[in-house]
Amino acid sequence: MADQTPGFATLAIHAGAAPDAATGARATPIYQTTSFVFDDVDHAASLFGLQAFGNIYTRLGNPTSAVLEERVAALEGGTAALAVASGHAAEFLTMHALMQPGDEFVAANKLYGGSINQFNHSYKNFGWNVVWADADDPASFEAAITEKTKAIFVESIANPGGVIVDLEAIGRIAKAHRIPFIVDNTMASPYLIRPLEYGADIVVHSATKFLGGHGNSIGGVIVDGGSFDWTGDDRYPMLSKPRPEYGGMVLGETFGNFAFAIACRVLGLRDLGPALSPFNAFMLLTGIETLPLRMQRHCDSTLTVARFLEKHPKVDWVCYPGLDNDKYHGLAQKYCPQGAGAVFTFGVTGGYEAGVKLVSNLKLFSHLANIGDTRSLVIHPASTTHRQLTEAQQIAAGAGPDVVRLSIGLEDTADLIRDLDQALTA
């Protein structure tokens, strides 16, 4: 038994955790402290010099967060992870470790609207430039690569449209050009898709969503796949060049297959500061314990609701890869045969105004900007999450004027269908 890898549900409960050595507490304690006492002066020096691992200050790391990091790394099949304050913080620290002013990265054009805004606008303040590729066409990613390209970024299942990306094909392109392949796995969670198995080098999460699963805590996670060789690669000086902050240490050489996670922590989190609170780490850990149960229920209920809407006279179309006639059904069968996720979009007859009215008519669904909750959620992206985009950009992102996005929760499916039917009829 000791030689066998534990199953997913076992890892979701036990990975990274053990009874507390001081008290015997079985649940991981909330280490609600800013700082940690050093054994002596030499111990402090070794921690600050990266010669030893340990706790210094909760901005850099915390024992509660450490359990979360180890658990998510285990579920994704990575070598190490870093927990941070939000999904946006995870994206930002990832790019901070890879990019220099004037560099470019290639991103799929179907992403969460906040990421599109972050890439198009905020990153320009750092001199980081995005080049957009067609999420449905892997060849477009290769065509967009130049000598300035430092990364490729996609979502495994794109928000809001539920588009499934051909990870394996894009992973091959990234590997051929020796470019790190970053996959945002928020919508799928490692229960449905493990991107590292299809060529990803780095996985990021908004743990706020399905990992936590209860809509009560914001957090993000970066997972190092350990598959990219940073040594001797001048394109990534944060990992391949001597770091003056650490006495000339080369992180890629010193830390090997978990060097990227270390770089994000000691060069990014240390100085930029988007730390996860220990309490939120505890809440996210608690949520992850039921991840496999929740995700399967989410997927089963979502397929039932999508089939209902597909036949409704007030609905023009439904985009959900779990449906047999969906454009992405083949990719869903390949990458996530256990289910195509809990988030999908549909087009309500009547366009923008009808979409706004539908949201107002729903009673059981909560109208808010989130996904991955136990509660079912609804939003009209064109008037909310994607309103900062032009109509053409909205349509390209799968968030056109008629689009309504649902995140199906854990309620009785019959109640959800009844609520949707009355709202559409009204």
N, C-alpha and C positions, 0 to 999 in steps of 0.2 A: 504493500500500500504506500509505503514511504517513497517508492520509486515512481509512482504514478502521479501525473499532473491532476490536481483536483478539478472537479467540474466547475462550470460557470457559476452555478448557484452557491456552491461551497465557497468559491473565491469572493463572491459578492458579500458574504457574511464574515469570512474569516481573514482574508488577505490583509496583511499589514498589522493585524490586531493580535493582542494577547492580554491575559489578565494583568491589570496594573501591578507592577512589581512592589510598589509601596503599600497599597491598600488591598489588593486582591480584587478590585472592581472588575467585573467582567465586561461591561460596556466601556468603550474608550472614553476616558475622562475629558472634560473640557479644561485644557490648561490655560485658564484665563489670566495670563501674565504677560507683561511686556518684556521681561528680561530673565536671564538665568544665571545663577551663581557659578563662577569658575572654581575648579579645584585648587588652582594656584596660578602664579604668574605664567609659568611655562605652558600650562594647559590653555590659558587665554591666548597666548601668543600662537600656539599651534592651531587653534580654531580660526583666528583671524588670518592666519597665513595659509589656510586650506591644507595644512598638513594632517589635520584630524577632523572627523565629522562630529558634530554636536550642536547643542543649542546655544545661541548667543543672544538673539533679540527677535521678537516675534515678527518683525517686518521681514527678516531673512528666513525664518522657519520656526515651526512650533510643533510639539509632539502630536497634537491632535491633527494638524494639517499633514504631518508626516504619514500618519496612518491612511489618510485620504489619498495621498500621493501614491503610496505603495499599492493601495487597492486598485485605483484606476489603472496604474501601470500594469498590474497583473491581469486585469480584465481585458485590456487592449493588447496584451502580449508585448509590452515595451520593456525597456531596460530601466527607466526611471521616469519620474514625473515631477511637476512643480504645480502646486495649487496657488491660485491668485484670486484677486478680488472679483473678477467677472470674465465672461467670455471675450469681451472686447480687450480686456487687459491681457488675456492669453494670446490673442492675435498680435497685439502691439509688442509684447515682450519677445514673441517669436521673431517678428520682423526686425526688431531692434538688434537681435543677435546676428542677423544675416545681412542686413542692408547697410550701405554707406550712401552719403549724399550723391545723387545722380544715378543710383542703381534703379533697376526695374524688376518687377515680378509680373508673372502672367497669372490672371485669375479668371475663373469661369464667370460668364456673364449672368448666370442665374444663382444669386446669393441672397441672403438676408439683407433687407434694405439698409440696415444700420452698417453692415460691412461694406456695402457699395459706397455709402456716404463716407465712411472712414477711409476707404482706399482712394476715392476720387478727390477728397478735400483735405482731411486732417493729415494724411501722410505726406502731402506735398510740403507741409511746413518743415519736414525733415529731409526733403529732397528725394523722397521715395516715390517712384512713379509706377502706376499700374497700367498694364496692357491687357485689354479684355479679349478673351477667346470664347468661342461658341461651346457651351457646355455639352451640346449634342454631337460635336465634331472633334474628336481627339486630334485630328490632323491640324486643326486651327491653333492648338497649343504649340505644336512644333513650329508652325509658320510664324508665330509671334516671338519666338526666342531669338535674342540677339546676344552680343558679347556682354551686354549690361545686365542680362537676366540672372537673378540670384535665387529665384524660387518659383514654384508653381503652386497655386492655391485653388482648392475646390471644396465644395461641400459634398459629402457622400450621398445624402439625400437633401436636395436643395429646398430652402425655405423661401417663398411660401408654397411653391407649386408641387412639391413632392417629386421633383425630377431626380432620377437616379443616374449618376454619372458613371461612365465606364472607367473605373479606377485602374484596372489592370492595363488598359491601353495607354492611359496617360502616364501611369507609373513607368512603363517601358520607355516612353519618350523622355521622361525626367532622368532616368538612369542612363540612357544613351548620351545625354548631354551633361551628365554629372551635375545635376541641379536638384536640390532638396525638394521633395514632393510633400506638401502640407495638405492634410485633409481635416476639415472641420466635420467631426462625427457627431455633432450635437443631436441632429434629428434621428439618427439611427440608433445611437448608443452602441457599445460593443456587444450587446446582446444580439443585435440584428446584423451588424457589419463590423469586421475588424480590419480597418484599412491597411494596417501594416502587413497583412497577409497578401495584399494585392499591389505592393510596391511603394506604399507611403513610407516616408522617413520620419515624419512628425505628425502627430495627431493633436488637435485642439478641441476643447469642449467648452460650451457654456454649461457648466454644471447646474446652473439655475433651472435648466429644463428637465430632461428625462432622468438624468443621474440623480438629482435631488428629488424630483418628481412630485413635490407637494406645494409648489408655488410659495415657499416661505423663506428662501435663502438665495442670495446671489453669490455666484462663485464661478471660477474658470479653472481649467486644468490644461497643462501642456504635457504631452507624453513624448518622450524621446524613444524612437524605434531602435536606436543603436546601429542603424544600417548604413549611415553615411560616414565616409572616411574624411575627416576634416584636416588631417595632418598634411602639411606641405601644400595646401591649397590656398594660394594668396588671395583668392576671391572672398574668403571668409576670415578676415584678419582677427576678428574677436575670438576665434577658436584656433587659428593656425599660427598666429604671431605672438611673441612674448608680451605678456600683459604687465605694464609698469605698476599697476595696483597691487600685484602679487609677486613682486621681486623678479619679474621676467618669466614667470611660469607660462608655459604654452598649454592651454586648457585641453586642446585636442589630444596632445601627447600624454598628459598627466592622467586624464580621466577616461580616455578610450571611448568605449561604446555608450557611455552616459555623459559625455562631455557637453552635449547640447543642453541638457537639463541643468547642468552645473553653470554653464554660461548664462542661461536665462535667469538663474538665481543670483549669482554673485556679481554679474555685470548689469543686469536689467532690474530685477526686483530690488536689489540692494540700493540702487541709486534713484530709480524712478518711483518705487514705493507702493505699487498697488497690491498691498498685502491682504490676504484673506483672514477674517477674524476667526479665532478658535471656535466661537459659538457656531458660526456658519459652517465651518468644517465639520463639526459634530452633527449638525442637522443634515448635511449632505451625506455623511457616512450612514446615518440612520436611513435615509432614503434609498441609498444604493443596496441595502440589505434586501429590499423587495423588488429590485430592478427586473429580474427575469419574470417574476409573476406579473408585475405591472405591464411590462412591454408586450407580453403575449396577449393579455386582456385588451390593451390598447389596440393592437393590430386586429384582433378578431372583431372587436366592436366597430372599428373604423371601416373594415370591409363591408360589414352589414349596412352601415349608414351610407357608404358610397354607393352601394347597389340600389338602395332606396332612392337616393337623389338622381341617379342615372336615369330612372324611369319617371321622374316627376315632371309634369307638364310645364312648370314654371322654371325649370332648369335647362339651360341650353347645352351645357357640357359639364363633364366631371373629369378632373385630372387626378387619378390615383393609380399608381403602378400595380396595386393589388388586383385591379379589374382586368379580366381576361383580354379585353379589347384595347387596353391602354397602350400608348406608344412605348412606354418604358416597362411593360410587363415582362419582356424577355430578360432585361437587365435585373429586374426584381427577382426573378427566378434564379438567376446566377448569384447575385450578391446577398440577397436577404430572403431566402426561401421560407423563413419562419414568419414573415410578414413584412409589409412595405411601409411600416411606420404608422403614426397616429395623426399626421398632419396632411391635409390635402386641400385643394382648391376646387371651386366650381363656379360656373358663370350663371348668374341669375338673369332671367329674361327681363329686359328693361334697362340694363346697363348701370351706370353710376348711381342714379337716383334710387333704383330698385335695390341695389346693394346696401345703400345707407338705410333704407326703410326696413329691409329684412333684419339687419342687425338690431334695429330699434324694436322690432316685433318679437324677438326671441325672449323667452322668459327663464328657461333653465340654463341656457348657455350664458356664460359671463362674457361681457364685451370688454376686453382688455388686451394689452400688447404683451402676450406671453404665449408659450406653448409648453407642453409636457407636464401639465398639472393633472392631479386626480380629477379635477373638475373639467367639464367640457367648456371650451373657449371659442369665441368667434371674433373676427375682425375683418374690416373692409380695408385692405392694404392701401388702395389708392388714396383714401382720405386720412390715413394714419401713418403706418410704418414706412410707406413708400411715397408719401406726399411730397417729399423734398426732391423727388426725381421728376423729370419731364414725362409726358405721357408716353413718348417713344421709349424712354428708359424703363418706365413701369411695365410696358408690354414686353420688352426684352427680358425683364426680370421675372416674368410670369405673374405680374401684379397689375394687370390692366384695369380699366374703369369698372368692368362688370364682375371682377373677381372677388369672391368671398373666401376667406380661409377659415377652416375649422381645425381645432385640436381636440380630438375625441378623448374624453376622460374615462372614468371607471364607473359611471352611473349605469343603470339598466338601459340597455340599448333601445327598448321599446319607448321609454320616456323621451329619449333624445329624438327619435324619429317623430314622435307625436308633437314635440315642440317645433321641430323644423317644418313639419307639415302645416301647422297652424300659422306659423310666421309667413311661409310662402303663400298660403292661401289668402291671408289677410292683405 
